[in-house]
Amino acid sequence: MTNDRTRPDLDDTLVEGLGKLSEALETVEQARGLLYGFHQLTGKADLLLQDAVPLLRQAGASDLADDLERDLVGRNVIADRWTFQIVEDFDAGYWTTFREFDARARNELSDGDRHVLEARMKQRERTQGHPAHEAGPSLED
């Protein structure tokens, strides 16, 4: 890694490509967060369903309660899987592979430096000499 995060030694097209790869990974990270949200919400729904079953049974809706308990409580959300298994498969496969390629690209092409495109953007867009517009600890004004 270098002190100058803008990496003037790197070709603009390369920096743009690394930036797009980084943005793609950030999008996958957002998708992963949504997947974890899906996992948690689906689990919560199953627990709430388990609370509903005895209440319905107590209210005289025994047939419905029995059917819910048999056919829906603890059901796989997709074939042969609960949501924790979906999350684990995603993490072990797609997410891990994506992160490995992102790290490989940075290591091979920018000496491990991250967010070079953003560092260049910050240099371009900041107002030099104004408070809260400093280049940062790794760049000088």
N, C-alpha and C positions, 0 to 999 in steps of 0.2 A: 504494500500500500504506500502511496505517496502522500506528501503533505498537501499538495494542491489537489483538492477534490474535483476540480474542473477538468483535470487531466488534458491539458492542451496538446499532449503528445499523441492522443488518440484521435483517429479519424471520426469526423462528424457522423458518418453513416453507421459506423461501428457503435458509437455512443447511442445513437437513435435506436439501433437494434437491441442493444443491451437494455435500454430504457423500456422498450416494448416488451421484452422478455420479463423484466422486473414488474411491469404493470400487469402482465398476464399472471404472474405468480401472485401478486396482490389480489387479483380477482379470484384466483383459486382459493386463497386464504379466506376471502369473504364467503365464498361458496361453502368452504369447510365450516365456517361459523354458523351458516344457515343450516348445514347438515346437523351440527351439534344441537342447534335450536330445535330442529325437527325431532331429533332423538329425545330431547328433554320434554318437549311438548307431548309427544306421543306417549312417553312413559307416564307423564302426569295425567293424560286422558285415561289411560288404563287404570290408574289408581282411583280416579274419580268414578270411573265406571264400576269399579269394585265397591265403592261406597254407595252407588246408586242401587245396586242389585238387592241388598238386604232391605233397603227402604221400600223399594217396589214390592218386594215379597211381603213385607209387613203391611203394606197398603192393600194387599189382596191381589196384586198382579203377579201371582206365582208363575204362571206359564211364561210370561214375558221375562221375568227374572231368571227363570231356569234357562230359557233360550239364550239370553245375554251371557249368563255365566258359562254355558257350554260352548257357544259359538263365537263369542267376541272377547271375553276376558282372557288375556294372555296370548291372544292370537298373533301369529307371525304377520308382520306388516307387508312383507313380500315373501315370495316362495322360500320357505325354509329359514327365514331370517327375522330376528328382532332388530330393532334399530341399532343397538350397540354393535351388532355384527356388521351392519352396513358401514358404520363409522370406522370400525377396525379395518375392513376391507379397503375403504377409501384411503385411510391413512397409510396402510402398508403398501398399497399399490400406487395409485395415481398421484397422490399428494407427495409421497416420499420421492418418487421418480422425478416429479416436477421440480422439487427443491434441489435434488441432486444435479439436474441439468442447469438450473440457475447458478448454483455454486460452481459448477464446472466452467460455465461460460465466463463468470467473473474471474475465476482463477486463471483460466487460459488467456483471456483477452484484456483484462484490466488489472492484473496483479491483485485480484481480490477486492478491489474498490467497489463499493456499492453506491448507487444513486448518483452516478456521474452526470447523467442528463439533468437531474434536479439541481445538482451543484452548479452546473452551467446556467441553468435557468435562474437560480438565486443571484448569481453574479450579474446577469443581464438585467434583472428586474428590480434589484434593490436600489435604494437611494443612498449613494455613498455619503458618509459623513453625518447621517441622521441617526439618532438613537433608535434602537431596535431594528436597525438595518445592517448591523455589522456582518462582515463576511463569515465570521465564525473563528473558532480557535485554530483551524488548520489553514486559514487563508489570511493574508494581510490586505488592508485597504489600499 
